[in-house]
Each structure stands twice: as structure tokens, then as C-alpha cells.
Amino acid sequence: LQMRRTTLSSFDALRLALLRQIKSVLGVGTLRSRDYWAWRTDRRAALVRDSLTRLGPAFIKLGQVLALRPDVFGARASRELQRLRDDMPFFANADASAFIQSEVGAGPDKVFDSISPRPVAAASIGQVYKASLEGVAVAVKIQRPGVVEQVALDFLVLRSLADAALRVLPAGVVPRDLREEIDEYARI
């Protein structure tokens, strides 16, 4: 028991030293312990969001669904995961032009009267350009390169994870129809 008190005391001293160092580096007047924990929670949520983004479209969709559950994941994490809906990175315009060329058989300048030089929005599976077609303003949605293959692979991974969870976790922890729910979600 004595050793445990010493360990906690050493941990508290280390934590205070770390907080003081952060305070001096950031130039923060008063840095309280709860400020540190709020920062840490925000940072972990940002890392989860970045990881889901790198994993691909199906995982981004999973993160978007998780963002709807602040009661489960916390308001701070849900707010960060909400960025998966609002703040996706753009892909190269050259890739978008190549996609139009491959799908329609002509470049964007031949298909549309005009098209915006930059996308106006990006999502997990594509991005959107403003364009004009025969004098009518239209939105042109372009799929991300390789998205169909990536989504198929993502759902195969999710299905494998569901199978593993059903085998490893105790009955009742994972819904028995999880695999069917993933298959249904994949059809959407």
C-alpha cells in the first residue's frame, strides 16, 4: 500500500511538471488539470477522425454514424466526428477530369458550357463542382478515384471484424444480426 501511495505521488508530480511545461510553452496564464484533459479528449477524437479518414469511405460512413451518438461517445468526440460530414479533403482536379473523360468519353470542357475550376464540396465518396449545361446551372458529382473498389474492400473488412466479434465476445455483447446489418448497409 505504501508503494502505491508513492507511485501516485510521483505520478501527480510528473503530471504537474508536464502541465507547467505545457503552460510555459503555450504561454497560457493558468492551465488547470481539466483543461489538459479536455485538450487530450479533443486530441484523441481528432486522431480517431483522421484514422477513419485514412481507412476509407466505409469507415468514414461509420464515423458519421457514430457522430450521431453523443450519449455513447461524448459530446466532444461527436463534434469532432461530425467533421467527417463537413470537412473532407478534396482530391486532384486532374483525377476528376479523367473520371469525366472515362465515363462520358469527352473532357469536362467539351461536356459542359462551363465548370468551376475548384470543387465546391467534398464527401467520403466524391466531390461536387458547379457547372452549366445547355444554359442550366447543374451540380456535377464526381466519384473519388478507386472508390468502388475501396468501399467493397472496406465492407469485407467490416464483415470480417463482425464475424470475429461474434466469435470472441460473450453472447449478448454484439447483436447476432450484426453481419446482416453490415450487409444491408453495404447495399445502400
Disulfide bonds with the S-S distance in Angstrom:
none
